[in-house]
Amino acid sequence: MPLELRTPTQSIYRVARYPDAWQLPDWSRAKDGTFGNRFDDPQAYYRVIYTSSQRLGCFLETLARFRPDLTLLAEFAEIEGDDDFTPLATVPASWLIARLIGTAQADGQYADIYAPEWIALLRRDLASTAIALGLSELDAATLQAGRPRQLTQEASLVVFRHGLDGIFYRSRYGHSIENWAIFEPFPLSNMSATAIVAEDPDLQTALRLHGLTMTDAIYPSRINASKS
């Protein structure tokens, strides 16, 4: 059977820092040749940008680091009585002020990395890497976990050497969220970016799902940024 490939059929989105949501990560910020992300190139040859087919997916991925600690959630779950309080972690308003949401069209072919043929290929090609990392198995669950980073980064390199444009993968925060890790030189077009408002419905949904609240702040309006 051929390796499973995907192609984006609709717009993709990216949340990134102002003033350009599509600005490439600067190599000067790389540590050990990578930026510490899931599918970065372990040999520091190509860069990767991370996008989603859903605006909600962008917010779920980028806000996840603010989620309440599981221990705290468990402790509150054990409290008897009416559930009239939900512990919320806080996202500073500065996070919102400093970011834009970008929209673009993506071309090319992307490895469906959790599909059976790719898992079988990676299990063969990365067996030594997995053993060196202390893993007893390499399967969809291992790849989905995203840890250790070295494993998924080596998987990225395997995909890149097959001449593909990136990786299609489903989010750890819900498999209905479809994400795309896109390799340099980035087959993108019609790139644009807009400011994110606090009332954005997808932002608010992501905050609710992650158990987060955003601090109040008054901040200046931004003129919509665009890039073509």
Sine and cosine of phi, psi and omega as CSV:
sin_phi,cos_phi,sin_psi,cos_psi,sin_omega,cos_omega
0.00,0.00,0.59,-0.81,0.03,-1.00
-0.95,0.30,0.36,-0.93,0.07,-1.00
-0.92,0.40,0.65,-0.76,-0.06,-1.00
-0.97,0.23,0.79,-0.62,-0.02,-1.00
-0.82,-0.57,0.46,-0.89,0.06,-1.00
-0.78,-0.62,0.41,-0.91,0.12,-0.99
-0.72,-0.70,0.76,-0.65,0.02,-1.00
-0.87,0.49,0.73,-0.69,0.00,-1.00
-0.93,-0.37,0.04,1.00,0.01,-1.00
-0.56,-0.83,0.00,-1.00,0.00,-1.00
-0.88,0.48,0.48,-0.88,0.13,-0.99
-0.90,-0.43,0.34,-0.94,-0.10,-0.99
-0.75,-0.66,0.43,-0.90,0.03,-1.00
-0.51,-0.86,0.75,-0.66,0.14,-0.99
-0.99,-0.15,0.82,-0.57,-0.03,-1.00
-0.46,-0.89,0.07,-1.00,-0.14,-0.99
-0.96,0.29,0.57,-0.82,0.15,-0.99
-0.89,0.46,0.62,-0.79,0.24,0.97
-0.98,-0.21,0.09,1.00,-0.08,-1.00
-0.65,-0.76,0.95,-0.32,-0.04,-1.00
-0.92,0.39,-0.26,0.97,-0.04,-1.00
-0.94,-0.35,0.24,0.97,0.04,-1.00
-0.92,0.38,0.69,-0.72,-0.04,-1.00
-0.97,0.26,0.54,-0.84,0.09,-1.00
-0.89,0.46,0.70,-0.72,-0.04,-1.00
-0.98,0.20,0.77,-0.64,-0.02,-1.00
-0.84,0.54,-0.43,0.90,-0.02,-1.00
-0.91,0.42,-0.31,0.95,0.00,-1.00
-1.00,-0.02,-0.08,1.00,-0.04,-1.00
-0.96,0.27,0.62,-0.78,0.07,-1.00
-0.87,-0.49,0.76,-0.65,-0.07,-1.00
0.83,0.56,0.48,0.88,0.05,-1.00
1.00,0.06,-0.13,0.99,0.02,-1.00
-0.80,-0.61,0.17,-0.99,0.04,-1.00
-0.98,-0.17,0.17,0.99,0.06,-1.00
0.99,0.12,0.16,0.99,-0.04,-1.00
-1.00,-0.10,0.23,-0.97,-0.23,-0.97
-0.84,0.54,-0.72,0.70,-0.10,-0.99
-0.91,-0.41,0.45,0.89,0.07,-1.00
-0.90,0.43,0.43,-0.90,0.00,-1.00
-0.97,0.24,0.89,-0.46,-0.02,-1.00
-0.94,0.35,-0.21,0.98,0.01,-1.00
-0.96,-0.26,0.11,0.99,0.11,-0.99
0.84,0.54,0.64,0.77,0.05,-1.00
-0.98,-0.17,-0.69,0.72,-0.02,-1.00
-0.84,-0.55,0.47,-0.88,0.08,-1.00
-0.99,-0.15,0.29,-0.96,-0.07,-1.00
-0.73,-0.68,0.71,-0.71,0.18,-0.98
-0.91,-0.40,0.53,-0.85,-0.13,-0.99
-0.93,-0.38,0.81,-0.59,-0.09,-1.00
-0.71,-0.71,0.13,-0.99,0.01,-1.00
-0.64,-0.77,0.47,-0.88,0.09,-1.00
-0.97,0.25,-0.23,0.97,-0.01,-1.00
-0.83,-0.56,0.68,-0.73,0.08,-1.00
-0.84,0.54,-0.66,0.75,0.02,-1.00
-0.83,0.56,-0.64,0.77,-0.01,-1.00
-0.86,0.50,-0.64,0.77,0.03,-1.00
-0.86,0.51,-0.70,0.71,-0.03,-1.00
-0.94,0.33,-0.63,0.77,0.04,-1.00
-0.88,0.48,-0.68,0.74,-0.03,-1.00
-0.93,0.36,-0.70,0.71,-0.13,-0.99
-0.98,0.17,-0.40,0.92,-0.01,-1.00
-1.00,-0.07,-0.11,0.99,-0.11,-0.99
-0.85,0.52,-0.52,0.85,-0.06,-1.00
-0.93,0.38,-0.25,0.97,0.01,-1.00
-1.00,-0.04,-0.03,1.00,-0.12,-0.99
-0.86,0.51,0.51,-0.86,0.07,-1.00
-0.87,0.49,0.54,-0.84,0.04,-1.00
-0.90,0.43,0.62,-0.78,-0.01,-1.00
-0.87,0.49,-0.58,0.82,0.01,-1.00
-0.88,0.48,-0.68,0.73,0.03,-1.00
-0.89,0.46,-0.70,0.72,0.01,-1.00
-0.89,0.46,-0.65,0.76,0.00,-1.00
-0.91,0.42,-0.64,0.77,-0.01,-1.00
-0.90,0.44,-0.67,0.74,0.01,-1.00
-0.94,0.33,-0.49,0.87,0.03,-1.00
-0.92,0.38,-0.41,0.91,-0.03,-1.00
-1.00,0.04,-0.14,0.99,0.00,-1.00
-0.95,0.30,0.79,-0.62,-0.01,-1.00
-0.98,0.21,0.38,-0.92,0.04,-1.00
0.96,-0.29,-0.08,-1.00,-0.03,-1.00
-0.90,0.44,0.63,-0.78,0.02,-1.00
-1.00,0.07,0.97,0.24,-0.06,-1.00
-0.97,-0.25,0.16,0.99,0.03,-1.00
-0.59,-0.81,0.78,-0.63,0.07,-1.00
-0.90,-0.44,0.85,-0.52,-0.01,-1.00
-0.91,0.42,0.79,-0.61,-0.03,-1.00
-0.88,-0.48,0.71,-0.70,0.16,-0.99
-1.00,0.09,0.33,-0.94,-0.13,-0.99
-0.93,-0.37,0.71,-0.71,0.14,-0.99
-0.97,-0.25,0.85,-0.52,-0.02,-1.00
-0.92,0.40,0.58,-0.82,0.03,-1.00
-0.87,0.50,-0.42,0.91,0.02,-1.00
-0.88,0.47,-0.47,0.88,0.05,-1.00
-0.88,0.48,-0.70,0.71,-0.03,-1.00
-0.93,0.37,-0.70,0.72,-0.06,-1.00
-0.87,0.50,-0.57,0.82,-0.14,-0.99
-1.00,0.04,0.09,1.00,-0.12,-0.99
-0.77,-0.64,0.41,-0.91,0.09,-1.00
-0.83,-0.56,0.29,-0.96,0.18,-0.98
-0.91,-0.42,0.82,-0.58,-0.04,-1.00
-0.98,-0.18,0.44,-0.90,0.06,-1.00
-0.78,-0.63,0.63,-0.78,0.01,-1.00
-0.39,-0.92,0.16,-0.99,0.17,-0.98
-0.95,-0.32,0.66,-0.75,0.00,-1.00
-0.86,-0.51,0.68,-0.73,0.08,-1.00
-0.94,-0.33,0.00,-1.00,0.11,-0.99
0.99,-0.17,-0.10,-0.99,-0.02,-1.00
-0.86,-0.51,0.65,-0.76,-0.13,-0.99
-0.78,-0.63,0.69,-0.73,0.01,-1.00
-0.94,0.34,0.80,-0.60,0.11,-0.99
-0.99,0.12,0.99,0.14,-0.32,-0.95
-0.91,0.41,-0.34,0.94,0.02,-1.00
-0.99,-0.11,0.11,0.99,0.02,-1.00
-0.98,0.17,0.41,-0.91,-0.15,-0.99
-0.82,0.57,-0.71,0.70,-0.06,-1.00
-0.91,0.42,-0.61,0.79,0.03,-1.00
-0.94,0.35,-0.65,0.76,0.02,-1.00
-0.88,0.48,-0.68,0.73,0.01,-1.00
-0.89,0.46,-0.68,0.74,0.01,-1.00
-0.90,0.44,-0.74,0.68,-0.04,-1.00
-0.92,0.40,-0.57,0.82,0.03,-1.00
-0.88,0.47,-0.62,0.79,0.04,-1.00
-0.96,0.29,-0.77,0.64,-0.12,-0.99
-0.94,0.34,-0.50,0.87,-0.10,-0.99
-0.93,-0.36,0.33,0.94,-0.01,-1.00
-0.85,0.52,-0.73,0.68,-0.02,-1.00
-0.90,0.43,-0.65,0.76,0.03,-1.00
-0.88,0.47,-0.71,0.71,-0.01,-1.00
-0.88,0.48,-0.70,0.72,0.00,-1.00
-0.90,0.44,-0.68,0.73,0.01,-1.00
-0.88,0.47,-0.47,0.88,0.01,-1.00
-1.00,0.03,0.05,1.00,0.05,-1.00
0.99,0.13,0.32,0.95,-0.01,-1.00
-1.00,-0.06,0.65,-0.76,0.02,-1.00
-1.00,-0.07,-0.18,0.98,-0.02,-1.00
-0.44,-0.90,0.42,-0.91,0.12,-0.99
-0.77,-0.63,0.94,-0.35,-0.03,-1.00
-0.56,-0.83,-0.18,-0.98,-0.04,-1.00
-0.88,0.48,-0.62,0.78,-0.01,-1.00
-0.90,0.43,-0.64,0.77,0.02,-1.00
-0.89,0.46,-0.73,0.69,-0.01,-1.00
-0.92,0.39,-0.62,0.78,-0.01,-1.00
-0.90,0.43,-0.58,0.82,-0.03,-1.00
-0.88,0.48,-0.51,0.86,0.03,-1.00
0.96,0.27,0.09,1.00,0.03,-1.00
-0.72,-0.69,0.63,-0.78,-0.09,1.00
-0.94,0.35,0.52,-0.86,-0.05,-1.00
-0.85,0.53,-0.55,0.83,-0.06,-1.00
-0.85,0.52,-0.56,0.83,-0.02,-1.00
-0.92,0.39,-0.77,0.63,-0.03,-1.00
-0.94,0.34,-0.49,0.87,0.08,-1.00
-0.93,0.37,-0.63,0.77,0.09,-1.00
-0.91,0.41,-0.57,0.82,0.08,-1.00
-0.89,0.46,-0.64,0.77,0.06,-1.00
-0.85,0.52,-0.69,0.73,-0.01,-1.00
-0.90,0.44,-0.62,0.79,0.06,-1.00
-0.87,0.49,-0.72,0.70,0.00,-1.00
-0.89,0.46,-0.70,0.71,-0.02,-1.00
-0.86,0.51,-0.65,0.76,-0.02,-1.00
-0.94,0.34,-0.24,0.97,0.12,-0.99
-1.00,0.09,0.08,1.00,0.07,-1.00
0.97,0.22,0.35,0.94,-0.03,-1.00
-1.00,-0.04,0.24,-0.97,-0.10,-0.99
-1.00,-0.01,-0.13,0.99,0.01,-1.00
0.34,-0.94,-0.33,-0.95,-0.11,-0.99
-0.79,-0.62,0.74,-0.67,0.18,-0.98
-1.00,-0.10,0.76,-0.65,0.02,-1.00
-0.49,-0.87,0.47,-0.88,0.02,-1.00
-1.00,-0.04,0.56,-0.83,-0.11,-0.99
-0.93,0.36,0.55,-0.83,0.14,-0.99
-0.93,0.37,-0.28,0.96,-0.05,-1.00
-0.99,-0.12,0.22,0.98,0.06,-1.00
0.53,-0.85,0.83,-0.55,-0.08,-1.00
-0.96,0.29,-0.10,0.99,0.12,-0.99
-0.97,0.22,-0.21,0.98,0.03,-1.00
-1.00,-0.02,0.86,-0.50,-0.02,-1.00
-0.97,-0.23,0.84,-0.54,-0.06,-1.00
-0.90,-0.43,0.36,-0.93,-0.02,-1.00
-0.69,-0.72,0.85,-0.52,0.16,-0.99
-0.99,-0.12,0.90,-0.43,-0.17,-0.99
-0.95,-0.30,0.79,-0.61,-0.04,-1.00
-0.99,0.11,0.54,-0.84,0.21,-0.98
-0.88,0.48,0.72,-0.70,0.34,0.94
-1.00,-0.06,0.41,0.91,0.21,-0.98
0.83,0.55,1.00,0.00,0.02,-1.00
-0.98,0.22,0.95,0.33,-0.09,-1.00
-0.91,-0.42,0.47,-0.88,0.08,-1.00
-0.54,-0.84,0.22,-0.98,0.04,-1.00
0.80,0.60,0.68,0.74,-0.02,-1.00
-0.97,0.23,0.68,-0.73,0.06,-1.00
-0.50,-0.87,0.17,-0.99,0.01,-1.00
-0.47,-0.88,0.54,-0.84,0.04,-1.00
-0.71,-0.70,0.37,-0.93,0.07,-1.00
-0.92,0.40,0.43,-0.90,0.05,-1.00
-0.97,-0.23,0.81,-0.58,0.03,-1.00
-0.99,-0.11,0.48,-0.88,-0.06,-1.00
-0.87,0.49,-0.46,0.89,-0.05,-1.00
-1.00,0.06,0.05,1.00,-0.01,-1.00
-0.79,0.62,0.83,-0.56,-0.08,-1.00
-0.89,0.46,-0.58,0.82,0.03,-1.00
-0.94,0.33,-0.62,0.79,0.10,-1.00
-0.88,0.48,-0.72,0.70,-0.02,-1.00
-0.90,0.43,-0.60,0.80,0.05,-1.00
-0.91,0.42,-0.69,0.73,0.01,-1.00
-0.89,0.46,-0.67,0.74,0.04,-1.00
-0.87,0.50,-0.70,0.72,-0.01,-1.00
-0.90,0.43,-0.72,0.69,-0.04,-1.00
-0.90,0.44,-0.58,0.82,0.00,-1.00
-1.00,0.06,-0.05,1.00,-0.04,-1.00
0.93,0.36,0.70,0.72,-0.08,-1.00
-0.87,-0.49,0.38,-0.92,0.16,-0.99
-0.72,-0.69,0.50,-0.87,-0.01,-1.00
-0.96,-0.29,0.69,-0.73,0.01,-1.00
-0.92,0.39,0.52,-0.85,0.02,-1.00
-0.98,0.20,0.60,-0.80,0.06,-1.00
-0.29,-0.96,0.52,-0.85,0.12,-0.99
-0.99,-0.17,0.83,-0.56,-0.01,-1.00
-0.70,-0.71,0.48,-0.88,-0.07,-1.00
-0.91,0.40,0.52,-0.86,0.07,-1.00
-0.94,0.34,0.48,-0.88,0.04,-1.00
-0.90,-0.43,0.61,-0.79,0.14,-0.99
-0.96,0.29,0.73,-0.68,0.01,-1.00
-0.81,0.59,0.76,-0.65,0.03,-1.00
-1.00,-0.04,0.52,-0.86,0.06,-1.00
-0.60,-0.80,0.40,-0.92,0.02,-1.00
-0.56,-0.83,0.74,-0.67,0.01,-1.00
-0.79,-0.61,0.00,0.00,0.00,0.00
